Amino acid sequence: MALQTTFLPSTLTVHKEAKLGIKDSSFVGISLAGHAKADFVAPLRSKKLCMPVVIKAQSTAVAAPGLTNSSLDGKKVLRKGVVVVTGASSGLGLAAAKALAETGKWHVIMACRDFLKTEKAAKSAGIPKENYSIMHLDLASLDSVRQFVENFRRSGMALDVLVCNAAIYRPTAKTPTYTADGIEMSVGVNHLGHFLLARLMLEDLKKSDYPSKRLIIVGSITGNDNTLAGNIPPKAGLGDLRGLAAGLNSHHSSMIDGGSFDGAKAYKDSKICNMLTMQEFHRRFHEETGITFASLYPGCIATTGLFREHIPLFRALFPPFQKYITKGFVSEAESGKRLAQVVSDPSLTKSGVYWSWNKDSASFENQLSQEASDAEKARKLWEVSEKLVGLA
């Protein structure tokens, strides 16, 4: 889906103060008219300042978030950083959005499919409304990804950090489902949708004047066969990428390695792709741009909605198993703080790193498996992915 609107070039946040005039759209899939209300955020840009000014529907301007009396007197203030977080309506993404917004130093763009679900989640989490906006993004549609980038650029905001977090996990699926572009869903969303988004928004990151600009792709321990979790069947493995090269569509294999479909493996394979992509970004662009490229495994978030399609017995037993047996359990709040660290912590600016945390919640550079750090496979994955998303 792609959002089509005719209002001022701005981001959109669904709130209750003023009526929002948006016509029904087959791209949105729902009617917001008469059901939702909104503030429009019209950002100001200059060489030194980029801050959103809240303008009510009545066109009454109020002070921009972050402005103080001293700044209004003409003194220089450091603007808020702007971070885009995909999949921010629940789980890790929502927890990270909350952790960043509550610092008062970040304006979070919550990039999600469902406006109303995301707004409800943000309010329920207590995220300060002046520190977030919601923009429509459906990673299962490459057209929607392009539309999101276009809408963001029309908003006039800078982009300082991009977090590719959203993921689909369908471990019990016996048959594949496909994106709007006819690509197997797990890899289409988790890897290719994010690949296109990151490639396009790299240009926006390059223009940022923020002290530390970053591109972060969330990885997973399940894609690394140098760990116990990574050796639980079905094991991840991309093979020679023959299935991906053929398009992962209904006419060929829907698996990257060309094998038979397995929902759990498809997710794990997509995570290898995420980690390989991060490293290829680092090799191609870090030295030239100064952008920090990083991946992370924030710990086992056993209660996350990512497992909603797993069997009921697994959902019931997995959290206590992680809490009391493996001792690897991490709450959503803690995982969100860890992702927020990778976004903003001055000590985590090293590029090309896969971050993890020990039992004392101290970050460290983790070791990727042989396949997840294969430079030649990363290069080939990049080239095949460019063709599938229309960049080559």
Protein Blocks (a to p, Z undefined) as FASTA:
>chain_A
ZZddfbdcddddddfkbccdddddfklopafehpaccddddddddfkbccdddddfkopa
cddehiafklmnopacddddddddehilgcjllmmmmmmmmnopaccddddfblmlmmmm
mmmnopafklcccddddfkbmklmmmmmmmmmmnopacfbdcdfbccddfkbmbdcddfk
opafklmmmmmmmmmmmmmmmmmmmmpcbfbdcddddddfklpckbfklmpccdddekjo
lmmmnoopakbcfbfnlpacdfklmmmmmmmmmmmmmmmmmmmmmmmnopacddddebja
fkbmklmmpcfklmmmmmmmmmmmnopaccfklmmmmmmmmmmmmklmcghiacdddfko
pacdddddfklmcfklmmmmmmmmmmmnopZZ
